[in-house]
């Protein structure tokens, strides 16, 4: 069974570090960001360079419609 992790706020800081660590542990990463698109793509690229699998999802989790998109 594949392990999947949804990391919110993952374009920088603790979220980015968590995403990278879990990717190294074999998790497929769903990397959420709100405004840090450039940073999110850099995290994605870094994970992919180490053969990790990562998907990006953008949304404002203070808005119900965006929460539904993430879910």
Secondary structure, 3 states (H helix, E strand, C coil): CCCEEEECCCCCHHHHHHHHHHHHCCCEEEEEECCCHHHHHHHHHHHHHCCCCEEEEECCCCCHHHHHHHC
